[in-house]
Amino acid sequence: MPIEERIALVAKTGWAGIGLVHTDLINARDTIGYDRLAQLIRDAGIGTVEVEFLDNWWTTGSERAAADRVRADLFEAATALGASHIKAGAGMTDEPLPLATLVSAFSDLADEAEEAGVRLALEATPFSHLRTTHEAVDVVTGSDSPSAGLLVDIWHTYKAGLSHDELYKVVPIDRVVHVEIDDGTDERRTGLAAVFDDSTNYRKYCGEGAFDTATFIRRTLDAGYTGMWGVEIISEEHRRTPVEEGLIKARATALASFEAAARLS
């Protein structure tokens, strides 16, 4: 679907923000240009933009050269679009690197981001070099840069066995840049491919799974979080749904979870 149509549907269905991946951004840059893209987003009344996905920031050689090109693209796009942050990940691997290596590399990355005037939101995923929220916290807090931030996603915290009640005993709320909500099953799969498959094909709409999204929201608000919320429904079901219908359902179920959270103490 052309980016112009997607922006229009995001606005029509009541969303306040839009996320764009690297491929989207480069296609827009090389066709309509960033000035036009930014204007389309503003004209639609969308006030928040995030860009993604910054990866392989710890690599060397040819891998690093490729990663640096993507990094430059994302820094450029984030600046041109006034993005709130750039989402960063830690790859996909069966053999995680030593944490000290990642701490050092991310600290360098955060310094570069600060120079570029952008903020990072680092996400732990159970199939990456950073498999737990504890590890992501160690990496983010290893940097003194204000650009070094954390992304908290209920899918990854829940599947890693970190309870909603314990979450903010681990996570320093002042380093949280972005929070993502969704839902899913209680199943704990093992093995890289199986966990990745679960993450990309079997998420559920908020409130329709086992995660108790409302309590997660309540605990996050109680911890003092005042930032933005993303709704990340990555699933076969959602991809099969017509775009407008999927946008409506994702928003309605997310808002229902916030309403349920408001009734909790």
C-alpha positions, 0 to 999 in steps of 0.5 A, a space after each residue: 500500500 502506498 505510504 500516502 494511503 497508509 498515512 491517511 488510514 492511520 489518521 482516519 482511524 484515530 491514531 496519534 503516531 506512525 512508525 516507519 521502517 528503513 525500507 519505507 523511509 528509503 522508498 519515500 526519500 527516493 520518490 516523494 522526498 522527506 519534506 513531502 513525507 513530513 508534510 503528509 504526516 503533519 497534514 494528517 494531524 499525526 504528531 508522533 513519528 518513530 523510525 526503525 530498526 537500528 541493528 548490528 551496531 556491535 559488528 565489525 568489518 563488512 557487517 559494520 559497514 552495512 550497518 553504518 549505512 543503515 544507521 546514517 539513513 535512520 539518523 537522517 530520516 529521524 532528523 528530517 521527520 522529527 522522530 521521537 526516537 529510533 528503535 534499536 535491537 540486538 539481532 538474532 543469534 544462538 550465541 549471544 555476545 558478552 554483555 561487556 561487548 554490547 555495553 561498550 558498543 551501545 555507549 559509542 552508538 548513543 554518543 553518535 545519536 546524541 551528536 545527531 540529536 536523536 534518541 535511541 530506544 533499545 529493545 531486548 528480544 528473547 532470540 537476540 544478543 540481549 535476551 532479557 530486560 535485565 540485560 538491556 537495562 545493563 546496556 542502556 545504563 552503561 551509557 551516560 548519554 541522554 540518547 541512550 533509552 530503553 524500549 519496554 515491550 510486554 511481549 518480551 517481558 512476559 515471555 521472558 518470565 518477568 512479571 508485571 509486578 517485578 518489572 519496574 523493580 528492574 527497569 529504571 523508569 527515567 530511562 524508558 523512552 517507549 512502551 509497547 503493548 500487545 498480547 499473546 499466549 502462555 506458551 513458552 517455546 524454546 529454540 531460536 526459530 520457534 521463539 521468533 515464529 511465536 513473536 512474528 506470527 502469534 501475537 494477539 490483540 490487547 486483552 485477547 490473550 494471557 498477558 493481562 495487558 491492563 495490569 501491565 499498563 497499570 503498573 507502568 503508569 504507577 511507576 511514573 511513565 508519561 511517555 508514548 505507547 505503541 501498539 505492536 500486533 505482529 501476527 498472521 491474523 493481523 496481516 490477513 485483516 484489511 488494513 483499515 479494519 486492523 487499525 480500528 481493531 488494534 486501537 479499540 482493543 488497546 483503548 479497552 485495556 487502558 479503560 480496564 487499567 483505569 479500574 485497577 489499583 
